Amino acid sequence: MTEKEYLPHKAINVFIERDYLENVLNRILEDIQKLPKEEQIVFTNLFRKYVSVLGFRNPLRAPLGLQVNAYVSAFEKKDEVIPFTLTTWTQLNLDFAEKVRDWLEAEGWEDLTFTRTFEESEGFAPDWPEDLSFDQIEDKFKQANPDMDFARDDLVLMVLWITGCLPKEQSDL
């Protein structure tokens, strides 16, 4: 029996522009108080564990700009940061996530989830359909949800996260 091969979590950075990543992480830090208290505590503990801001024992006490810069650096370099970050982002955008998940199910995708944890030997599966582009995803999602207003980058990131898959051709780091 062969073990399933995974790409490291940080392989998702190939598909995320830095400005967009900064925007997502900034929104998470600004909106974290909208989550239930238990989820805020989990996020805070993991953030403090993996993100460090020079000159601050508690990175959450640093100015927001410094927090975002440190968070971006941790997201790009540490596999452990991606699951708790994207799980939190999904929870903060739950209505959109549910619409994306429902659409993916209708498209025949399986093993969809909003929540992932860091496991040493796991990450993203390189099981992306070879003939499926992000443009096609956007077009199909628009057709299925014609009245919905959404950002393409949000849709792509949500699809990558919920499916747990990355395209092969661009993901060999």
matplotlib code that plots the C-alpha trace (Angstrom):
import matplotlib.pyplot as plt

x = [0.0, 1.5, 1.3, -0.6, 1.7, 1.0, 2.4, 3.4, 0.8, 3.0, 2.8, -0.5, 1.7, 2.4, -1.3, -1.6, -0.3, 1.4, -0.9, -3.9, -2.4, -1.7, -5.4, -6.7, -4.5, -5.4, -9.1, -8.6, -6.9, -9.5, -12.5, -11.3, -13.6, -16.6, -16.0, -17.2, -15.0, -13.6, -12.5, -10.9, -8.9, -7.7, -6.6, -4.9, -2.9, -1.8, -1.0, 1.1, 2.9, 3.8, 4.0, 6.6, 7.0, 10.4, 10.2, 6.9, 6.5, 2.9, 2.6, -1.1, 0.0, 2.0, 0.6, -1.6, 0.8, 3.6, 1.3, 0.3, 3.9, 5.0, 1.9, 2.7, 6.2, 5.0, 2.3, 4.9, 7.5, 5.7, 3.4, 1.8, 0.4, -1.7, -4.4, -5.3, -5.3, -7.4, -9.8, -10.3, -10.7, -13.3, -15.2, -15.2, -16.6, -19.0, -21.9, -19.6, -17.8, -21.1, -22.1, -18.7, -18.9, -22.4, -21.4, -18.3, -20.5, -22.8, -19.7, -18.8, -16.0, -15.5, -13.8, -14.7, -14.1, -13.8, -11.5, -8.1, -5.4, -1.7, -0.4, 3.3, 3.0, -0.1, -0.8, -2.5, -3.2, -1.9, -5.2, -6.4, -8.1, -5.6, -8.1, -9.6, -8.4, -9.2, -10.9, -13.2, -14.0, -14.9, -17.1, -18.9, -19.4, -20.8, -23.2, -24.4, -24.6, -25.5, -26.7, -23.7, -21.0, -17.6, -13.9, -12.1, -9.2, -11.5, -13.2, -10.0, -8.6, -11.8, -11.9, -8.3, -8.9, -12.2, -11.0, -7.5, -6.1, -3.6, -3.0, 0.0, 1.7, 2.3, 2.8, 6.2, 8.3]
y = [0.0, 3.3, 6.4, 9.3, 12.1, 15.6, 19.0, 21.1, 23.5, 26.5, 25.4, 27.4, 30.5, 29.9, 30.8, 33.8, 37.3, 39.0, 42.0, 39.7, 37.7, 40.9, 41.9, 38.5, 38.4, 42.0, 41.2, 38.2, 40.3, 43.0, 40.6, 37.9, 39.2, 38.3, 34.6, 32.7, 33.1, 29.5, 30.0, 33.4, 31.7, 28.9, 31.5, 33.7, 30.8, 29.6, 33.1, 33.7, 30.4, 30.8, 34.6, 36.8, 40.5, 41.9, 43.8, 42.3, 39.3, 39.1, 39.8, 40.8, 43.9, 45.1, 47.7, 46.1, 46.8, 45.0, 42.1, 41.8, 41.9, 39.2, 37.1, 37.2, 36.1, 33.2, 32.2, 32.1, 30.1, 27.9, 25.0, 25.1, 28.6, 27.8, 25.5, 27.6, 30.8, 29.5, 27.7, 31.0, 32.9, 30.3, 30.7, 34.5, 34.1, 31.2, 32.2, 32.4, 29.2, 27.3, 28.5, 27.5, 24.1, 23.5, 24.4, 22.1, 19.2, 19.8, 19.8, 16.3, 17.2, 15.0, 15.2, 18.9, 20.5, 24.0, 22.9, 21.4, 20.9, 20.7, 17.2, 16.7, 14.4, 16.0, 19.1, 19.7, 16.8, 17.3, 15.9, 18.9, 18.1, 18.7, 20.5, 22.8, 26.4, 29.1, 31.0, 28.0, 27.9, 31.5, 31.2, 28.1, 29.6, 32.8, 30.8, 28.9, 32.0, 34.9, 37.3, 36.8, 39.4, 38.0, 38.6, 36.1, 35.7, 34.9, 32.2, 30.6, 30.6, 29.2, 26.4, 25.5, 25.4, 23.5, 20.9, 20.5, 20.2, 22.3, 22.2, 20.0, 22.0, 25.1, 23.5, 21.8, 24.1]
z = [0.0, -1.0, 1.1, -0.5, -1.6, -0.5, -1.3, 1.7, 2.9, 2.0, -1.7, -1.8, -1.8, -5.5, -6.2, -3.9, -4.8, -1.9, -1.9, -1.8, 1.0, 3.0, 2.5, 3.7, 6.8, 7.6, 7.4, 9.6, 12.3, 12.1, 12.1, 14.5, 17.3, 15.1, 15.8, 18.8, 21.9, 21.7, 18.1, 19.0, 21.7, 19.4, 16.8, 19.4, 20.9, 17.4, 16.3, 19.3, 18.8, 15.2, 14.5, 16.1, 15.9, 16.8, 20.1, 21.2, 23.5, 22.5, 18.7, 19.1, 21.0, 18.1, 15.7, 13.0, 10.2, 12.0, 12.8, 9.2, 8.0, 10.5, 9.7, 6.0, 6.6, 8.8, 6.3, 3.5, 5.5, 8.0, 7.0, 10.5, 9.9, 6.8, 8.2, 11.2, 9.0, 6.2, 8.6, 10.4, 7.1, 6.0, 9.3, 8.9, 5.4, 6.2, 3.9, 0.9, 1.9, 2.1, -1.4, -2.8, -1.0, -2.3, -5.8, -5.6, -4.5, -7.4, -9.7, -8.3, -5.9, -2.9, 0.5, 1.0, 4.3, 5.9, 8.7, 8.4, 11.0, 10.6, 10.3, 9.7, 6.7, 5.1, 3.0, -0.3, -2.6, -6.2, -7.5, -9.4, -12.7, -15.5, -17.8, -15.2, -15.0, -12.5, -15.3, -15.9, -12.2, -12.1, -15.2, -13.9, -10.4, -12.0, -14.1, -11.0, -8.9, -11.3, -8.6, -6.3, -6.1, -5.2, -5.8, -8.1, -5.7, -2.9, -5.0, -6.1, -2.5, -1.1, -3.8, -3.1, 0.6, 0.6, -1.9, -0.4, -3.9, -5.9, -9.6, -10.5, -13.2, -11.1, -7.7, -8.1, -6.0]

ax = plt.figure().add_subplot(projection="3d")
ax.plot(x, y, z, "-o")
ax.set_aspect("equal")
plt.show()
